[in-house]
Each structure stands twice: as C-alpha cells, then as structure tokens.
Amino acid sequence: MAHPQRPETDRAKAIYRVTLIGSVGNVALLTFKFIAGIVGHSSAMIADAVHSLSDFITDLIVLIFVKISAKPQDESHDYGHGKFETIATFVIGLALIAAATGIIISGSLKLVAWLQGEQLEAPGWLALWAALISIVVKELLYQYTALVGKRLNSQAVIANAWHHRSDALSSIGTTIGIGGAILMGQRWTVLDPLASIVVGALLIKVAVELLKTSIGELTECSLPEETESEIENIVKSFPGVYEPHNLRTRKIGNHIAIEMHIRMDGALSLHEAHEQASKIEHSLKQRFGTETHVTIHMEPIK
C-alpha cells in the first residue's frame, strides 16, 4: 500500500515546480536580451540581461537550499533544517543588492559621461521589443511565484518572486531609456542611465527588507508582538491554566517554535497536568501548523 506523502515533501515539490518554471523563463529571457543588446547596440539591454542572469543564479540557490531545508529532524538538527531556507533568503537579498548596485554604477558612469559631453549611442528597435517582452514575462512570473510563496509560507520563494519583479522594474527603466532615445532623438539618450539609477535604488530598498527579515530569523528574533499576544490568549482560554509567562518564540524556516511557562493547580495529578498541557500544544499546532515546536513548562500555583 502506498504511503501518503509528508506535507514537507509536497511543499518542497511545489517550491521546485515554481522555481523551475521561473528558471526556464529566466534562461529564455537572458538569451534573448543578450542577443537584442548586442544586435541592437544597447548597453542598457546587456545590463538587463546580466540582471536576468542573476535571477537564474538565485533560482539555483533556492533549489539547493530548499532541498536541504525539507530534510526532516535528525541527530544533528533537533529542530529540523528550516534555517537553510532562511539562509537562501539572505543570499537572494545579497544577490539583489549586488545586481541593483551594478545597475546604479553603470547608470551613474553613463550619466557622468553624458554630462562631460559624450554622446550616448542610441539603441535599436530590437532592444526596445526585448525590454517590453521582459516586462510582461517577468511580471507574470512575479505574480505566480509570489502567490505560491505566500500559500507555502516560504520566505525564500517570496524573495525569489521579488527578484522577478526587480527584473521587470529594471526592464521598465530600460524601456524608458531605449524608447526615449529612439523616439525623441539623440539628446534624450540620457533617459536610459537616469531611469536605471532610480530603478536600482528601488531594488536596493526591496533587498534591504529581505535582508532584515532573514537576519532577524537567523539571530533568533522573536515573533511579532501581536502573534505572541495571540499565543497567550490561546493558552489563557483553557480552564485551570493561569499566568502564562517566560514566553519565548522564534522562526525556524517556515515553522515557529514556542516555549513558555504556565501555572496550574498543584493538587492536579501528573496525568491530569500532562493532559491539559497536551491540549494546549494541540491547539497551538492547529493554529500555527503541525510542525510547530511547542515546549510547555508547568508550575504549581503559589
């Protein structure tokens, strides 16, 4: 008889599927962009192609780290391997900052050259069409990947979705620059570097948010105050349970860990106290997921 698949196995397969779809799109786009940039004489499009290449690299990072994070608890990792997914989010954030910084530097150098009187080369129509196609494809990939990431509660997938959107935003800047240079004449080629600088700044803002989230998890940051209040309210709803205190919470990948002390009637038998603590644990896992780590220390009422 076939055994049902573990939820974590299904989750890992869903992450693999959405990431592979994004990878196929990235490979097709970066190939098209490189060709369009070279044939269309557009340095902005070549830079955009490099950005798509960084997207493909982050896809590989997600595939590697999520495979590790899906491993069950073992002797060397008592709380499972969920932190590896957080590490993937951190690496993606760094890659996003690197790509954005490259875009800003490239745009700034072109702007300085233009201010010094250098004529920037006007790109061709093929580069413009490549930029327009990239916007549509990457925005669709963002919407799909973000939807799956939220459904699976995967910060790594959501971070990768933002990498798709960053490429779409980059292509918008490229489109403005290329379109302005083609339609408005040689003097407006400066629109390309100006737009790329603005887009690069927006991407860095997104990357910083991703890094803040992942660093918080890696340094054992507590869950938000409203989540901890919800946990305490769940515990207080059980009759005979008083004064939940010493609450400690943290994230482990897409799971959370909860540790707390509670007080109960000291006259209860060990069996009765254990049964009540088990009910609390079950209720917390119903609310926050079956993989939630719950540790409850029981104390008698003084």
Beta strands, then each sheet from edge to edge (+ up, - down):
strand 1: 242-252
strand 2: 255-264
strand 3: 293-300
sheet 1: 1+ 2- 3-
end
